[in-house]
Amino acid sequence: MQPIINFIHDTGFYMIGANGDWKTIVMILISFVLMYLAIVKKFEPLLLLPISFGMLATNLPGAEMYHEILFAGGHIHWELFGGSPMTAELLSELQAAGVSDAILNAYPVGTTVSTGLIDVLYLGVKLGIYPCLIFMGVGSMTDFGPLIANPKSLLLGAAAQLGIFITYVGCRLSGLFNAAEASSIGIIGGADGPTAIFVTSRLAPHLLGPIAVAAYSYMALVPVIQPPIMRLLTTKAERQIVMKPLREVSKREKIIFPIMVTVFVALLVPSAAPLIACLMLGNLFKESGVVERLTKTAGNELMNIVTIFLGLSVGSTATATTFLSGQTIAIMCMGVVAFGFGTAGGVLLAKVMNLFLKEKINPLIGSAGVSAVPMAARVSQVEGQKANPGNFLLMHAMGPNVAGVIGSAIAAGVLMALFG
């Protein structure tokens, strides 16, 4: 009978019952809800589906796929990866770093950690590899032509980063978050999932799960969040403004642009260099026309593989001890604030620019300054055609849209330089 009893004690069903761990059950139910949103409602399914499944896997009792202790305190504890036992010195360091007792109590002095699958995959997030590779893929699929043809749209992309800094200030004033945590939450306003993950993994890794879920959930809700704000801040006459077709951009300009941007941004904000360099390298692959195989690999096979690893490992950080807290609720609320102010910033700057421009800008394209490419640009197009069926704003909106990708990376670099 003893082997049977041992087997029963090793099952997850017994662990849930014996420990009375209601939080684990709640997290599993939340993962089911996120899977529903990804599969049925199609909310950013490419990342939300692996994120939700990673959340499910990490909260299954006894699965031992992800161990928070290996990354506790914001550092990778390589000595524990090698199978070395927990030492009193390391335990005291983690306590001083503010690691919760719920995590530390599971690993008393002398215990060893068996490295799980997600522990290994998560190294790509922690070391900043996955977000940069995704940026390379994004660059290989992005046309910077509309931005080059209308450089003024760069200002609109910059203005849309207002949500990042307003949210940072709000988080600090709330007293719930320190500067590094507030920076990580603020970057949600850039509407750029990889950038949010990159910044959070550096500044506040313990918040990676809720911030990633908030970022990708609200990105999927851009068509719901943005239109009311756009209509509130503009008149019907402004929404009806028809813009002239953009000039044709030469191949030489498209080749020089990624090189020039990489040099300028890397010298201005070195912390943003990894993201910008990978984004522009992917774009250079595309525009040079001499490495078609690399362009296809970056935008398809490589990006798809990295997306799976990124989503699964990020979702696995959403454990019950870190996700079910008042901070998570605050993060979800501040995410809406970030998106709202980001949208408003781009629209309002376009209205200000119209005071000085002979050829007026349709303010709706300012809302596309958030980095949700090309979803935000499509929202501008849809709202413009509602006001004027003959209005075609998509290509004009793509300028601020791709500028927002650059802007969010620069904002991320600034925040990391200040608080990293």
C-alpha positions as CSV (number, residue, x, y, z in Angstrom):
1,M,0.0,0.0,0.0
2,Q,2.9,2.4,0.7
3,P,3.8,2.8,-3.0
4,I,0.2,3.6,-3.8
5,I,0.1,6.2,-1.0
6,N,3.3,7.7,-2.2
7,F,1.9,8.0,-5.7
8,I,-1.3,9.7,-4.4
9,H,0.8,12.1,-2.4
10,D,2.8,13.0,-5.6
11,T,-0.3,14.0,-7.6
12,G,-1.3,17.6,-8.1
13,F,-4.8,16.8,-6.9
14,Y,-3.5,15.8,-3.5
15,M,-1.2,18.8,-3.3
16,I,-4.1,21.2,-4.0
17,G,-6.2,19.6,-1.3
18,A,-3.5,19.2,1.2
19,N,-2.2,22.7,0.9
20,G,-5.6,24.3,0.6
21,D,-4.1,26.5,-2.1
22,W,-7.1,28.3,-3.5
23,K,-4.8,30.8,-5.3
24,T,-3.5,28.0,-7.6
25,I,-7.1,27.2,-8.6
26,V,-7.8,30.9,-9.3
27,M,-4.7,31.2,-11.5
28,I,-5.7,28.1,-13.5
29,L,-9.1,29.6,-14.0
30,I,-7.6,32.9,-15.1
31,S,-5.4,31.0,-17.7
32,F,-8.6,29.4,-19.0
33,V,-10.2,32.9,-19.4
34,L,-7.1,34.2,-21.3
35,M,-7.2,31.1,-23.6
36,Y,-10.8,31.9,-24.3
37,L,-10.0,35.5,-25.2
38,A,-7.2,34.3,-27.5
39,I,-9.0,31.5,-29.3
40,V,-12.6,32.8,-29.4
41,K,-12.3,36.6,-29.2
42,K,-8.9,36.6,-31.1
43,F,-7.3,39.0,-28.6
44,E,-3.6,39.0,-29.8
45,P,-3.7,35.2,-30.1
46,L,-0.1,34.8,-31.4
47,L,1.2,35.8,-27.9
48,L,-1.8,35.6,-25.6
49,L,-2.3,31.9,-26.3
50,P,1.2,30.8,-25.4
51,I,1.2,33.3,-22.4
52,S,-2.0,31.8,-21.1
53,F,-0.8,28.2,-21.5
54,G,2.5,29.1,-19.8
55,M,0.4,30.5,-16.9
56,L,-1.5,27.2,-16.8
57,A,1.7,25.1,-16.8
58,T,3.5,27.1,-14.1
59,N,0.5,26.9,-11.7
60,L,-0.1,23.2,-12.0
61,P,1.1,21.8,-8.6
62,G,4.1,19.5,-8.9
63,A,4.9,20.3,-12.5
64,E,8.2,22.0,-11.4
65,M,8.6,23.7,-14.8
66,Y,9.5,27.1,-13.5
67,H,11.2,28.1,-10.2
68,E,11.0,31.7,-9.1
69,I,13.9,31.3,-6.7
70,L,16.3,31.0,-9.7
71,F,15.5,34.5,-10.7
72,A,14.5,36.0,-7.3
73,G,15.6,39.5,-6.5
74,G,16.0,40.4,-10.1
75,H,19.1,38.4,-10.7
76,I,19.9,35.0,-12.3
77,H,21.3,32.7,-9.6
78,W,23.6,30.6,-11.7
79,E,24.9,28.7,-8.8
80,L,21.4,27.2,-8.2
81,F,21.2,26.2,-11.8
82,G,24.2,24.0,-11.3
83,G,22.4,22.0,-8.6
84,S,24.2,23.6,-5.7
85,P,22.2,23.7,-2.5
86,M,20.7,26.9,-1.1
87,T,23.2,28.6,1.3
88,A,22.5,30.8,4.3
89,E,24.4,33.7,2.6
90,L,22.2,33.5,-0.5
91,L,19.1,33.2,1.6
92,S,20.0,36.3,3.6
93,E,20.7,38.2,0.4
94,L,17.3,37.4,-1.1
95,Q,15.6,38.4,2.2
96,A,17.5,41.7,2.0
97,A,16.3,42.2,-1.6
98,G,12.7,41.9,-0.5
99,V,11.9,38.5,-1.9
100,S,8.6,37.3,-0.4
101,D,8.6,34.7,2.3
102,A,6.2,32.6,0.3
103,I,9.0,32.0,-2.2
104,L,11.9,31.7,0.3
105,N,10.1,29.3,2.7
106,A,9.9,26.7,-0.1
107,Y,13.7,26.6,-0.3
108,P,15.3,26.3,3.2
109,V,19.1,26.1,3.5
110,G,20.5,22.9,2.0
111,T,17.7,22.3,-0.6
112,T,18.5,22.0,-4.3
113,V,16.5,23.2,-7.3
114,S,15.9,20.8,-10.2
115,T,16.0,23.1,-13.3
116,G,12.8,23.0,-15.3
117,L,12.0,23.5,-19.0
118,I,10.7,27.0,-18.5
119,D,13.7,28.0,-16.3
120,V,15.9,27.4,-19.4
121,L,13.5,29.2,-21.8
122,Y,13.1,32.1,-19.5
123,L,16.8,32.9,-19.8
124,G,16.0,34.3,-23.2
125,V,13.7,36.8,-21.6
126,K,16.0,37.6,-18.7
127,L,19.0,38.1,-20.9
128,G,17.0,40.3,-23.4
129,I,17.3,37.9,-26.3
130,Y,13.7,37.2,-27.3
131,P,12.4,40.9,-27.5
132,C,15.4,41.9,-29.7
133,L,14.9,39.0,-32.1
134,I,11.2,39.8,-32.4
135,F,12.1,43.4,-33.2
136,M,14.3,42.1,-36.0
137,G,11.3,40.2,-37.4
138,V,9.1,43.3,-37.1
139,G,11.8,45.4,-38.9
140,S,11.9,42.9,-41.8
141,M,8.1,43.3,-42.3
142,T,7.9,47.1,-41.8
143,D,7.9,49.8,-44.5
144,F,9.4,53.0,-43.2
145,G,8.5,54.8,-46.4
146,P,5.5,56.7,-45.0
147,L,7.7,58.0,-42.2
148,I,10.5,59.0,-44.6
149,A,8.0,60.7,-46.9
150,N,6.4,62.7,-44.1
151,P,9.1,63.3,-41.4
152,K,6.6,65.4,-39.4
153,S,4.9,62.2,-38.4
154,L,7.9,61.4,-36.3
155,L,6.7,64.1,-33.9
156,L,3.3,62.5,-33.7
157,G,5.0,59.2,-32.8
158,A,6.9,60.9,-30.1
159,A,3.8,62.7,-28.7
160,A,2.0,59.4,-28.4
161,Q,4.6,58.3,-25.9
162,L,3.0,60.8,-23.5
163,G,1.1,57.9,-22.0
164,I,4.3,56.3,-20.8
165,F,5.5,59.2,-18.7
166,I,2.0,60.2,-17.5
167,T,1.6,56.6,-16.2
168,Y,5.0,56.7,-14.6
169,V,4.1,59.8,-12.7
170,G,0.7,58.3,-11.7
171,C,2.3,55.1,-10.4
172,R,4.8,57.0,-8.4
173,L,2.2,59.3,-6.9
174,S,0.1,56.3,-5.9
175,G,2.8,55.1,-3.6
176,L,2.3,51.5,-4.7
177,F,5.4,51.3,-6.9
178,N,9.0,52.4,-6.9
179,A,10.7,54.1,-9.8
180,A,11.8,50.9,-11.6
181,E,8.3,49.4,-11.2
182,A,6.6,52.6,-12.4
183,S,8.8,52.7,-15.5
184,S,7.9,49.1,-16.4
185,I,4.2,49.8,-16.0
186,G,4.4,53.1,-17.9
187,I,6.0,51.4,-21.0
188,I,2.6,49.6,-21.5
189,G,1.5,52.9,-22.9
190,G,3.9,52.4,-25.9
191,A,1.6,49.6,-27.0
192,D,4.6,47.5,-27.8
193,G,4.7,44.1,-26.1
194,P,8.4,43.2,-26.7
195,T,9.5,46.6,-25.5
196,A,7.4,46.2,-22.3
197,I,8.9,42.7,-21.7
198,F,12.4,44.0,-22.4
199,V,12.1,46.9,-19.9
200,T,10.3,44.9,-17.2
201,S,12.8,42.0,-17.4
202,R,15.5,44.6,-16.6
203,L,13.8,46.8,-14.1
204,A,11.0,44.8,-12.4
205,P,11.2,41.1,-13.3
206,H,8.8,40.2,-10.5
207,L,6.0,42.1,-12.4
208,L,6.7,40.5,-15.8
209,G,3.6,38.3,-15.7
210,P,0.9,40.9,-15.0
211,I,2.6,43.6,-17.2
212,A,2.9,41.2,-20.2
213,V,-0.8,40.2,-19.8
214,A,-1.9,43.9,-19.5
215,A,0.3,45.0,-22.5
216,Y,-1.0,42.4,-24.9
217,S,-4.6,42.5,-23.7
218,Y,-4.8,46.2,-24.2
219,M,-3.0,46.0,-27.6
220,A,-5.8,43.7,-28.7
221,L,-8.3,46.3,-27.4
222,V,-6.9,49.2,-29.4
223,P,-10.0,49.3,-31.7
224,V,-12.1,49.6,-28.6
225,I,-10.1,52.0,-26.5
226,Q,-9.0,54.5,-29.1
227,P,-12.1,55.5,-31.1
228,P,-14.0,57.2,-28.2
229,I,-10.9,59.2,-27.3
230,M,-10.3,60.2,-30.9
231,R,-13.9,61.4,-31.4
232,L,-13.9,63.3,-28.1
233,L,-10.8,65.3,-29.0
234,T,-11.6,66.1,-32.6
235,T,-14.5,67.9,-34.4
236,K,-16.2,66.3,-37.4
237,A,-14.6,68.9,-39.7
238,E,-11.1,67.8,-38.5
239,R,-11.9,64.1,-39.0
240,Q,-13.0,64.9,-42.6
241,I,-9.6,66.5,-43.5
242,V,-8.3,64.9,-46.7
243,M,-4.5,64.6,-46.9
244,K,-2.5,64.6,-50.2
245,P,-0.9,61.4,-51.3
246,L,2.6,60.8,-50.0
247,R,5.6,61.2,-52.3
248,E,7.3,58.1,-53.5
249,V,10.4,57.2,-51.5
250,S,13.5,56.1,-53.3
251,K,15.3,52.8,-52.5
252,R,18.4,54.7,-51.5
253,E,16.5,56.6,-48.9
254,K,15.0,53.4,-47.5
255,I,18.5,51.8,-47.3
256,I,20.1,54.8,-45.6
257,F,17.3,55.4,-43.1
258,P,17.9,52.3,-40.9
259,I,21.6,52.8,-40.8
260,M,21.2,56.5,-39.9
261,V,18.6,55.8,-37.2
262,T,20.7,53.1,-35.6
263,V,23.8,55.4,-35.3
264,F,21.8,58.3,-34.0
265,V,19.7,56.5,-31.5
266,A,22.5,54.3,-30.2
267,L,24.6,57.4,-29.6
268,L,21.7,59.3,-28.0
269,V,20.3,56.6,-25.9
270,P,22.8,53.6,-25.7
271,S,20.3,51.6,-23.5
272,A,17.9,51.4,-26.5
273,A,20.6,50.2,-28.9
274,P,19.8,46.5,-28.7
275,L,16.1,47.0,-29.7
276,I,16.8,49.7,-32.3
277,A,19.7,47.9,-33.8
278,C,17.7,44.7,-34.3
279,L,14.7,46.6,-35.6
280,M,16.8,48.4,-38.2
281,L,18.8,45.3,-39.1
282,G,15.6,43.5,-40.0
283,N,14.5,46.5,-42.1
284,L,17.9,46.7,-43.8
285,F,17.5,43.1,-44.8
286,K,14.2,43.9,-46.4
287,E,15.2,47.2,-48.1
288,S,18.6,46.1,-49.4
289,G,17.0,43.4,-51.5
290,V,20.2,41.3,-51.5
291,V,19.4,38.9,-48.6
292,E,15.9,37.6,-49.4
293,R,16.5,34.4,-47.4
294,L,17.5,36.3,-44.3
295,T,14.5,38.6,-44.7
296,K,12.1,35.7,-44.9
297,T,13.8,33.9,-42.0
298,A,13.7,36.9,-39.7
299,G,10.0,37.7,-40.5
300,N,8.7,34.1,-40.5
301,E,10.6,31.1,-39.0
302,L,12.8,33.0,-36.5
303,M,10.0,35.3,-35.3
304,N,7.5,32.4,-35.0
305,I,9.9,30.3,-32.9
306,V,10.9,33.2,-30.7
307,T,7.2,34.2,-30.2
308,I,6.4,30.7,-28.9
309,F,9.4,30.7,-26.4
310,L,8.7,34.3,-25.3
311,G,5.0,33.8,-24.7
312,L,5.4,30.5,-22.9
313,S,8.2,31.7,-20.6
314,V,6.6,35.1,-19.8
315,G,3.3,33.4,-19.0
316,S,5.1,31.0,-16.6
317,T,6.2,34.0,-14.5
318,A,2.6,34.6,-13.6
319,T,2.6,32.5,-10.5
320,A,-0.1,32.7,-7.8
321,T,2.3,34.4,-5.3
322,T,3.1,37.3,-7.6
323,F,0.0,37.6,-9.8
324,L,-2.8,37.6,-7.3
325,S,-2.1,40.9,-5.5
326,G,-3.3,44.5,-5.3
327,Q,-0.4,45.5,-7.5
328,T,-1.8,43.4,-10.4
329,I,-5.1,45.2,-10.2
330,A,-3.3,48.6,-10.2
331,I,-1.2,47.5,-13.2
332,M,-4.4,46.7,-15.2
333,C,-5.9,50.0,-14.3
334,M,-2.8,52.0,-15.1
335,G,-2.5,50.2,-18.4
336,V,-5.8,51.8,-19.6
337,V,-4.5,55.2,-18.4
338,A,-1.3,54.6,-20.4
339,F,-3.2,53.8,-23.6
340,G,-5.6,56.7,-23.2
341,F,-3.0,59.3,-22.7
342,G,-0.8,57.9,-25.5
343,T,-3.8,58.2,-27.9
344,A,-4.6,61.7,-26.7
345,G,-1.0,62.9,-27.0
346,G,-0.8,62.1,-30.7
347,V,-4.2,63.6,-31.5
348,L,-3.6,66.8,-29.6
349,L,-0.1,67.4,-31.1
350,A,-1.6,67.0,-34.6
351,K,-4.2,69.7,-33.7
352,V,-1.4,72.0,-32.4
353,M,0.6,71.4,-35.6
354,N,-2.4,72.4,-37.7
355,L,-2.2,75.9,-36.2
356,F,1.0,76.5,-38.0
357,L,0.7,74.3,-41.2
358,K,-0.7,75.4,-44.5
359,E,-1.5,71.8,-45.5
360,K,-3.5,70.5,-42.6
361,I,-3.0,67.1,-40.9
362,N,-6.0,65.0,-40.1
363,P,-5.6,64.7,-36.3
364,L,-6.9,61.1,-36.4
365,I,-3.5,59.9,-37.7
366,G,-1.9,61.2,-34.4
367,S,-3.6,58.3,-32.5
368,A,-1.6,55.9,-34.6
369,G,1.6,57.1,-32.8
370,V,1.3,54.2,-30.4
371,S,3.3,51.2,-31.5
372,A,0.5,48.7,-32.3
373,V,1.5,48.2,-35.9
374,P,-0.6,48.2,-38.1
375,M,-3.7,48.0,-35.9
376,A,-3.6,51.6,-34.7
377,A,-3.2,52.8,-38.3
378,R,-6.3,50.8,-39.3
379,V,-8.3,52.4,-36.5
380,S,-7.3,55.9,-37.9
381,Q,-8.4,54.8,-41.4
382,V,-11.8,53.4,-40.1
383,E,-12.6,56.5,-38.1
384,G,-11.6,58.8,-41.0
385,Q,-13.9,57.0,-43.4
386,K,-16.8,57.2,-41.0
387,A,-16.5,61.0,-41.1
388,N,-15.7,61.1,-44.9
389,P,-16.1,57.9,-47.0
390,G,-13.7,59.2,-49.5
391,N,-10.9,59.7,-47.0
392,F,-7.9,57.3,-47.1
393,L,-5.6,57.8,-44.1
394,L,-4.0,54.4,-43.8
395,M,-0.6,55.2,-45.4
396,H,-0.5,58.6,-43.7
397,A,-1.2,56.9,-40.3
398,M,1.5,54.3,-40.9
399,G,4.1,57.2,-40.6
400,P,3.3,57.9,-36.9
401,N,2.6,54.2,-36.4
402,V,6.2,53.1,-37.3
403,A,7.6,56.2,-35.6
404,G,5.9,55.0,-32.5
405,V,7.9,51.8,-32.6
406,I,11.1,53.9,-32.6
407,G,9.7,56.2,-30.0
408,S,8.8,53.5,-27.6
409,A,12.2,52.0,-27.9
410,I,13.9,55.3,-27.2
411,A,11.5,55.9,-24.2
412,A,12.5,52.4,-22.9
413,G,16.2,53.3,-23.2
414,V,15.6,56.6,-21.3
415,L,13.8,54.8,-18.5
416,M,16.5,52.1,-18.3
417,A,19.2,54.6,-18.2
418,L,17.5,56.6,-15.4
419,F,16.4,53.7,-13.2
420,G,18.3,50.6,-14.4
